[in-house]
């Protein structure tokens, strides 16, 4: 058996069985390591070595949680909610409500798209924007699975297609690794080659909005899953101004420093000064401020633990050496048939990316193997780009360990009513990975 297949299957089956994803990642890594001939001790050692890969991301998410919850006590989120409720209305005709839901979903997808290219802050906006709007979603009986697909679409499609922000990094990763693997390409070809796969994602998004999750779904109106200070939440123009300054500072500092940690720290520093002022006014105590920040970190601690565990899982997959054997077996079985070859290559990309949880980290692995294979089968450079780019993107949406799924879950589960696997991972897998396979295959055949 191939260790990569075993590891990913164990991880997926356990996750779908509602076993905690961190345990599922560890169990999958052990199963893959044993299949590759490692002892349990050796596997755990390799897993441990990989834990440090995503530590900085885990810290970033913890700080983002503290920042997001701190914003709730400036009054800005309350203002946003009141404004949103006033716009959409608490009651209304069913048709009007349906149109409003679709409009909100497209706006969310648009904001998420901007976070990849125009203002490359990735998931930093989610814990700021989504939790305050959950009660508005409840008023409209919106299915949060639709919101999860909107967020994940915006977190993926823009960087696959547009060579700016994170898209520039993704496209450079494709071109650099293809050249290193023996096929130099013009980077300007990448957007055209990946346009068809991204069109498939758009089809999946529309299907989710208009078919899969258009029916009303009821949620309870709950407070956010954090403890609040005993004092009443202050709402003032200075609080709102402070919140806006903090948000702008976070975005600016992150873009200029290329560090999410530094960006969030600057925003937290501004909010902390505001809380100290409230302390001297007798509104907050410093102890309540510390509790507030700690509870905010707890909200996104789940993401941090999953990302750390995912780093260990990916390290085990790489160390088994079975990625090469998986592709080698596929090459022998394909026997020169391009149609079958394209499909098998995409499925291999799906398995590898779902295990690693990052399309950026998967592309170098795929390029080293797929470029020689594609050249031997007679695929054009454009078709090869489509195969590598699509295979790299596959699984990022449907992986339990991907920040493209963890980010939306963190925002939508702020009140404890959104399951990571069944409400984010499965919906995004069905609506994005399946169209990516279909449209990626078409691109490889016609380009």
Residue pairs with C-beta under 8 A, 6 or more apart in sequence:
1 35
2 35
2 322
2 325
2 326
2 329
3 32
3 33
3 35
3 36
3 317
3 320
3 322
4 32
4 317
4 320
4 322
4 323
4 326
4 351
4 352
4 355
5 326
5 351
6 31
6 32
6 35
7 28
7 29
7 31
7 32
7 33
7 35
7 313
7 316
7 317
7 320
7 355
8 28
8 32
8 351
8 354
8 355
9 28
10 24
10 27
10 28
10 31
10 32
11 24
11 25
11 27
11 28
11 313
11 354
11 355
11 400
12 24
12 28
12 354
12 400
14 23
14 24
14 27
14 28
15 21
15 24
15 400
15 421
15 425
16 421
16 426
18 419
18 421
19 27
21 306
21 309
21 400
21 401
21 420
21 421
22 305
22 306
22 309
24 400
25 306
25 309
25 310
25 312
25 313
25 400
25 401
26 47
26 309
26 312
26 313
28 313
28 355
29 43
29 47
29 312
29 313
29 316
29 317
30 40
30 43
30 44
30 47
32 43
32 316
32 317
32 320
32 322
33 40
33 42
33 43
33 46
33 47
33 316
33 319
33 320
34 40
34 43
35 320
35 322
36 319
36 320
36 321
36 322
38 46
38 319
38 320
43 316
46 312
46 315
46 316
46 319
47 312
47 313
47 315
47 316
48 312
49 312
49 315
50 311
50 312
50 313
50 314
50 315
50 316
51 308
51 309
51 311
51 312
52 311
53 311
53 312
53 314
53 315
54 307
54 308
54 310
54 311
55 308
55 311
56 261
57 260
57 304
57 307
57 403
58 303
58 304
58 305
58 307
58 308
59 261
59 304
60 260
60 261
60 264
61 123
61 300
61 301
61 303
61 304
61 307
61 410
62 297
62 300
62 301
62 304
63 260
63 261
63 264
63 265
63 268
63 297
64 123
64 124
64 127
64 260
64 264
64 300
65 127
65 296
65 297
65 298
65 299
65 300
65 301
65 410
66 264
66 268
66 292
66 293
66 294
66 296
66 297
67 127
67 128
67 246
67 250
67 264
67 267
67 268
67 271
67 296
68 127
68 128
68 131
68 296
68 299
68 300
69 127
69 224
69 226
69 292
69 293
69 295
69 296
69 299
70 268
70 271
70 275
70 292
70 293
70 296
71 77
71 128
71 243
71 246
71 247
71 271
72 78
72 131
72 132
72 224
72 233
73 228
73 229
73 233
73 234
73 239
73 275
73 292
74 234
74 239
74 240
74 242
74 243
74 246
74 271
74 274
75 233
75 234
75 235
75 236
75 239
75 240
75 243
76 239
76 240
76 243
76 244
77 131
77 132
78 132
78 233
78 235
79 235
79 240
80 132
80 133
81 132
81 133
81 135
81 136
84 133
84 136
85 136
85 139
88 97
88 100
88 104
88 136
88 139
88 140
89 96
89 100
90 139
92 100
97 140
97 141
98 214
100 140
101 140
101 142
101 146
101 214
102 209
102 210
104 137
104 140
104 142
105 142
105 146
105 147
105 150
105 209
106 150
106 209
108 129
108 147
108 150
108 151
108 154
109 150
109 151
109 153
109 154
109 205
110 154
111 125
111 129
111 154
112 125
112 126
112 150
112 151
112 152
112 153
112 154
112 155
113 153
113 154
113 157
113 158
114 154
115 121
115 122
115 123
115 124
115 125
115 154
115 155
116 122
116 154
116 155
116 158
116 159
116 162
116 165
116 166
116 167
117 158
117 159
117 162
117 164
117 165
117 166
117 167
118 164
118 165
119 165
119 251
119 255
120 165
120 166
120 255
121 250
121 251
121 254
121 255
121 260
121 263
122 155
122 166
122 260
122 403
122 407
123 155
123 403
123 406
123 407
123 410
124 250
124 251
124 254
124 260
124 263
124 264
126 151
126 407
126 408
126 410
126 411
127 299
127 300
127 410
127 411
127 414
128 247
129 411
130 147
130 151
130 408
130 411
130 412
130 414
131 224
131 411
131 414
131 415
134 219
134 412
134 414
134 415
135 221
137 144
137 147
137 219
138 218
138 219
138 220
138 221
141 216
141 217
141 218
142 217
143 213
143 214
143 215
143 216
143 217
144 217
144 219
144 412
144 417
144 418
144 423
145 208
145 212
145 213
145 423
145 424
145 427
146 208
146 209
146 212
146 213
146 214
147 408
147 412
148 405
148 408
148 409
148 412
148 418
148 423
148 424
148 427
148 428
149 204
149 205
149 208
149 209
149 213
149 427
149 428
149 431
149 432
150 205
150 208
150 209
151 407
151 408
151 411
152 397
152 404
152 405
152 408
152 424
152 428
152 432
153 201
153 202
153 204
153 205
153 432
155 403
155 404
155 407
155 408
156 201
156 359
156 393
156 396
156 397
156 404
156 432
157 198
157 201
157 202
158 165
158 166
158 167
159 165
159 166
159 167
159 169
159 170
160 167
160 170
160 194
160 197
160 198
160 201
160 359
160 389
160 393
161 167
161 191
161 194
161 195
161 198
162 191
163 171
163 187
163 190
163 191
169 360
170 359
170 360
170 363
170 389
170 392
171 187
171 190
171 191
172 187
173 360
173 363
173 364
174 190
174 363
174 367
174 385
174 388
174 389
174 392
175 185
175 187
175 190
177 363
177 364
177 367
177 368
178 184
178 185
178 367
178 371
178 384
178 385
178 388
179 185
180 367
180 368
181 367
181 368
181 370
181 371
181 372
182 371
182 372
182 375
183 371
183 374
183 375
183 381
183 384
185 381
185 384
185 385
189 381
189 382
189 385
190 385
190 389
192 382
193 382
193 383
193 385
193 386
193 389
193 443
193 447
194 385
194 386
194 389
194 390
194 443
196 386
196 439
196 440
196 442
196 443
196 446
196 447
197 386
197 389
197 390
197 393
197 436
197 439
197 440
197 443
199 439
200 435
200 436
200 438
200 439
200 440
201 432
201 435
201 436
201 439
203 435
203 439
204 430
204 431
204 432
204 434
204 435
205 431
205 432
207 431
208 427
208 431
212 427
212 430
212 431
213 427
219 415
219 417
220 415
220 417
222 415
222 416
222 417
223 415
224 299
224 414
224 415
225 299
225 413
225 414
225 415
225 416
226 292
226 295
226 296
226 298
226 299
227 291
227 295
228 292
229 284
229 285
229 288
229 291
229 292
230 288
231 283
231 284
231 288
234 278
234 283
234 284
238 274
239 274
242 270
242 271
242 274
243 271
245 270
246 267
246 268
246 270
246 271
247 267
249 263
249 266
249 267
249 270
250 263
250 264
250 266
250 267
251 263
252 263
253 259
253 262
253 263
253 266
253 267
254 260
254 262
254 263
254 264
255 263
257 263
268 293
272 289
275 284
275 286
275 289
275 292
276 286
276 289
278 284
279 285
279 286
279 289
299 410
299 414
300 410
302 406
302 409
302 410
302 420
303 403
303 406
303 407
303 409
303 410
306 400
306 401
306 406
307 357
307 401
307 403
307 406
309 401
310 356
310 357
310 401
313 355
313 356
313 357
313 401
314 355
314 356
314 357
314 358
314 361
317 323
317 352
317 355
317 356
318 365
323 352
323 365
323 369
324 369
326 348
326 351
327 348
327 369
327 370
327 373
330 341
330 344
330 345
330 348
331 373
331 376
333 344
334 340
334 341
334 344
334 377
336 377
338 377
338 378
338 379
338 444
338 445
339 441
339 445
341 373
341 377
341 379
342 379
342 383
342 387
342 440
342 441
342 444
342 445
343 437
343 441
345 370
345 373
345 374
345 387
345 391
346 387
346 390
346 391
346 394
346 436
346 437
346 440
346 441
347 437
348 366
348 391
349 362
349 366
349 387
349 388
349 390
349 391
349 392
349 394
349 395
350 391
350 394
350 395
350 433
350 437
351 395
352 362
352 365
352 366
352 391
352 395
353 359
353 362
353 391
353 392
353 393
353 394
353 395
353 396
353 399
354 394
354 395
354 398
354 399
355 395
355 399
356 362
356 365
356 399
356 401
357 395
357 396
357 399
357 400
357 401
357 402
357 403
358 396
358 402
358 403
359 392
359 393
359 394
359 395
359 396
360 392
362 391
362 392
362 395
363 388
363 389
363 392
366 388
366 391
366 392
367 388
370 384
370 387
370 388
370 391
371 384
371 388
374 383
374 384
374 387
375 384
379 387
379 444
380 447
382 447
383 443
383 444
383 445
383 447
386 440
386 443
386 444
386 447
387 440
387 444
390 436
390 437
390 439
390 440
390 443
391 440
393 436
394 433
394 436
394 437
394 440
395 402
395 433
396 402
396 404
397 404
397 405
397 428
397 429
397 432
397 433
398 405
398 425
398 426
398 428
398 429
398 430
398 432
398 433
399 405
399 425
400 420
400 421
400 425
404 428
405 420
405 424
405 425
405 428
406 420
408 424
409 418
409 420
409 423
409 424
412 418
412 423
412 424
413 419
413 420
418 424
